[in-house]
Amino acid sequence: MHSLYPYKILFVEDEEATRVNYVSYLKTLFCEVYEADDGEKAYTLYKEKKPDIMIIDINIPKISGLELLKKIRENDYKTKAIMLTAHTKKAFLLDAASLKLTKYLVKPISRKELKDALNLTINELSKYSILTIKKIDLSDNYSWNNELKELRHHSSLIKLTSKERSLLELLFSHKNRVFTYDEIFEYVWDYEDDVSLNGLKNMVKRLRKKLPEDLIINIFNEGYKASF
């Protein structure tokens, strides 16, 4: 019998059978497990219990999963979030991207898929520091505004393409984290048919010209990280 993970988790799902099933499973893994069947109850529990991890179904009553997380993200980027959704449309993914999801899972999900997402979440909790400040001061008088998604040199705004902005948003979302090529493809391109590793490398090459030297670091055969 393994020790329970020392994290608090909140599972938000309005379908009772699904919720009961997964809450029972989560109690075999975590020391404290809470549950809610609508967005209002979930937000109340979030404020009371301060969970480390939230698993949220997007289609819940009163406050949708997306609106619930937006409300939480007004002041909190630390709590980890996994979104359960039937949506795979790019518009949804772009909306969800700004909410710092650790993972989104397309329903129906298996216990293995959920466990893999939880392992990723636990890894982030134990190893990485999530950046919550609005402005990051970089070297050579550069800065990145997390709220406005703007890159500046001194007071001058640097023009970015939408994909360059998305990549910087991802890289600056976690301090000291290497993002894999697949994670970058998913976040920046949403697995568009024409995306390739060479395309990513060429974009990074162009983007580096707009940034302080050695800010974007390539980790061989893994991905990229921002050094700041």
C-alpha positions as CSV (number, residue, x, y, z in Angstrom):
1,M,0.0,0.0,0.0
2,H,1.6,3.3,-1.1
3,S,1.5,6.5,0.9
4,L,-1.1,9.0,-0.1
5,Y,0.1,12.0,-2.0
6,P,0.1,15.0,0.4
7,Y,-2.1,17.2,-1.8
8,K,-5.7,18.4,-1.6
9,I,-7.8,17.8,-4.8
10,L,-11.2,19.0,-5.8
11,F,-13.2,17.1,-8.4
12,V,-16.0,19.0,-10.1
13,E,-18.5,17.0,-12.2
14,D,-22.3,17.1,-12.3
15,E,-22.8,13.6,-13.5
16,E,-23.2,11.7,-10.3
17,A,-22.1,8.2,-11.4
18,T,-18.9,9.6,-12.9
19,R,-18.2,11.8,-9.9
20,V,-18.7,8.9,-7.4
21,N,-16.5,6.6,-9.5
22,Y,-13.6,9.0,-9.8
23,V,-13.8,10.4,-6.3
24,S,-13.5,6.9,-5.0
25,Y,-10.5,6.4,-7.2
26,L,-8.9,9.7,-6.1
27,K,-9.2,8.8,-2.5
28,T,-6.8,5.9,-3.1
29,L,-4.2,8.4,-4.2
30,F,-4.6,11.7,-2.3
31,C,-4.9,12.6,1.4
32,E,-7.8,15.0,1.0
33,V,-10.4,14.7,-1.8
34,Y,-13.4,17.1,-2.2
35,E,-16.2,17.1,-4.7
36,A,-18.8,19.4,-6.2
37,D,-21.6,19.0,-8.7
38,D,-21.8,22.7,-9.9
39,G,-19.6,25.7,-10.3
40,E,-21.0,27.7,-7.4
41,K,-20.3,24.9,-4.9
42,A,-16.9,24.3,-6.5
43,Y,-15.9,27.9,-6.0
44,T,-17.1,27.9,-2.4
45,L,-15.1,24.7,-1.7
46,Y,-12.1,26.2,-3.5
47,K,-12.1,29.3,-1.2
48,E,-12.6,27.1,1.9
49,K,-10.2,24.2,1.2
50,K,-7.5,25.8,-1.0
51,P,-6.9,22.7,-3.1
52,D,-3.6,22.0,-4.8
53,I,-5.3,20.4,-7.8
54,M,-8.7,20.9,-9.4
55,I,-10.2,18.5,-12.0
56,I,-13.1,20.4,-13.6
57,D,-15.7,19.3,-16.2
58,I,-16.4,22.1,-18.6
59,N,-20.1,21.5,-18.7
60,I,-21.3,22.0,-15.1
61,P,-24.4,23.9,-13.9
62,K,-24.6,27.5,-12.6
63,I,-21.0,28.5,-13.4
64,S,-19.3,26.6,-16.3
65,G,-16.0,24.9,-15.8
66,L,-14.3,27.5,-18.0
67,E,-15.9,30.5,-16.2
68,L,-15.1,28.9,-12.9
69,L,-11.4,28.6,-13.7
70,K,-11.3,32.1,-15.2
71,K,-12.7,33.4,-11.8
72,I,-10.0,31.5,-10.0
73,R,-7.3,32.7,-12.3
74,E,-8.1,36.3,-11.5
75,N,-5.9,35.9,-8.5
76,D,-4.5,32.4,-8.5
77,Y,-2.1,30.8,-11.0
78,K,-0.7,28.4,-8.5
79,T,-3.6,25.9,-8.2
80,K,-3.2,23.1,-10.8
81,A,-6.1,22.5,-13.1
82,I,-7.1,19.6,-15.3
83,M,-10.1,20.2,-17.6
84,L,-12.5,17.5,-18.7
85,T,-14.1,18.4,-22.0
86,A,-15.9,17.1,-25.1
87,H,-14.5,20.0,-27.0
88,T,-11.6,19.7,-29.4
89,K,-12.3,22.9,-31.4
90,K,-9.5,25.4,-31.6
91,A,-11.6,28.3,-30.3
92,F,-12.1,26.4,-27.0
93,L,-8.4,25.4,-26.8
94,L,-7.3,29.0,-27.3
95,D,-9.7,30.1,-24.6
96,A,-8.5,27.4,-22.2
97,A,-4.8,28.0,-23.0
98,S,-4.8,31.3,-21.1
99,L,-6.0,29.6,-18.0
100,K,-2.7,27.7,-17.4
101,L,-4.1,24.2,-17.7
102,T,-1.8,21.4,-16.8
103,K,-3.8,19.2,-19.1
104,Y,-7.1,18.9,-20.8
105,L,-8.7,15.5,-21.3
106,V,-11.3,14.7,-24.0
107,K,-14.2,12.6,-22.6
108,P,-14.7,9.8,-22.1
109,I,-11.5,9.3,-20.2
110,S,-9.9,6.2,-18.8
111,R,-8.4,5.9,-15.4
112,K,-5.0,5.5,-17.1
113,E,-5.4,8.9,-18.9
114,L,-6.4,10.5,-15.7
115,K,-3.5,8.9,-13.8
116,D,-1.1,10.1,-16.4
117,A,-2.4,13.7,-16.2
118,L,-2.2,13.5,-12.4
119,N,1.4,12.3,-12.6
120,L,2.2,15.3,-14.7
121,T,0.5,17.5,-12.2
122,I,2.3,16.0,-9.2
123,N,5.6,16.4,-11.1
124,E,4.9,20.1,-11.6
125,L,3.9,20.6,-8.0
126,S,7.1,18.9,-6.8
127,K,9.6,20.3,-9.3
128,Y,8.4,23.6,-10.9
129,S,7.6,27.0,-9.7
130,I,4.6,28.6,-11.5
131,L,5.0,32.2,-12.3
132,T,2.2,34.4,-10.9
133,I,3.7,37.9,-11.2
134,K,2.3,40.1,-13.9
135,K,5.6,41.5,-15.2
136,I,8.8,39.6,-15.7
137,D,12.0,41.8,-15.9
138,L,14.5,40.2,-18.3
139,S,18.1,41.1,-19.1
140,D,19.2,44.0,-21.3
141,N,16.1,46.1,-20.3
142,Y,13.6,43.7,-21.8
143,S,10.4,42.8,-20.1
144,W,7.4,40.5,-20.6
145,N,3.9,41.4,-19.3
146,N,2.0,38.2,-18.4
147,E,-1.3,39.9,-18.3
148,L,-1.1,41.8,-21.6
149,K,1.1,39.2,-23.3
150,E,3.5,42.0,-24.4
151,L,7.2,42.0,-24.9
152,R,9.0,45.4,-24.5
153,H,12.5,46.7,-24.8
154,H,12.8,49.7,-22.5
155,S,9.4,51.2,-23.2
156,S,9.1,50.2,-26.8
157,L,6.6,47.5,-27.7
158,I,8.2,44.7,-29.8
159,K,5.9,43.3,-32.6
160,L,5.2,39.6,-32.3
161,T,3.3,37.2,-34.5
162,S,0.4,35.4,-32.8
163,K,2.4,32.1,-32.7
164,E,5.5,33.9,-31.3
165,R,3.3,35.4,-28.6
166,S,1.8,32.0,-27.8
167,L,5.2,30.4,-27.5
168,L,6.5,33.1,-25.1
169,E,3.3,32.8,-23.1
170,L,3.9,29.1,-22.7
171,L,7.7,29.4,-21.9
172,F,7.1,32.2,-19.4
173,S,4.2,30.3,-17.6
174,H,6.6,28.1,-15.6
175,K,10.0,28.9,-14.2
176,N,12.7,26.3,-14.9
177,R,10.5,24.0,-17.0
178,V,11.4,22.4,-20.3
179,F,8.4,22.2,-22.6
180,T,8.6,19.3,-25.0
181,Y,8.2,19.7,-28.7
182,D,4.8,18.0,-28.5
183,E,3.6,20.3,-25.8
184,I,4.7,23.3,-27.9
185,F,3.0,21.9,-31.0
186,E,-0.2,21.4,-29.1
187,Y,-0.2,24.8,-27.5
188,V,1.0,27.0,-30.3
189,W,-0.2,25.1,-33.4
190,D,-3.0,22.8,-32.1
191,Y,-1.4,20.1,-34.2
192,E,-2.0,21.8,-37.5
193,D,-1.2,19.6,-40.4
194,D,1.6,21.7,-41.7
195,V,3.5,22.0,-38.4
196,S,7.0,20.5,-38.2
197,L,10.0,20.5,-36.0
198,N,11.9,22.5,-38.6
199,G,9.0,25.0,-38.6
200,L,9.3,25.4,-34.9
201,K,13.1,25.8,-35.1
202,N,12.8,28.5,-37.7
203,M,10.2,30.4,-35.6
204,V,12.5,30.2,-32.6
205,K,15.4,31.5,-34.7
206,R,13.4,34.5,-35.8
207,L,12.0,35.1,-32.3
208,R,15.5,35.0,-30.7
209,K,16.4,38.1,-32.7
210,K,13.7,40.0,-30.8
211,L,14.9,38.8,-27.3
212,P,17.9,39.1,-25.0
213,E,20.7,36.7,-26.0
214,D,20.3,33.1,-24.7
215,L,16.9,33.6,-23.3
216,I,15.3,30.7,-25.2
217,I,17.4,27.5,-24.6
218,N,17.1,24.3,-26.7
219,I,17.3,21.1,-24.7
220,F,18.6,18.5,-27.1
221,N,15.9,16.0,-28.2
222,E,13.5,17.4,-25.6
223,G,12.2,20.9,-26.3
224,Y,12.7,24.5,-25.2
225,K,12.9,26.5,-22.0
226,A,13.2,30.2,-21.1
227,S,16.1,31.2,-19.0
228,F,15.2,34.2,-16.8
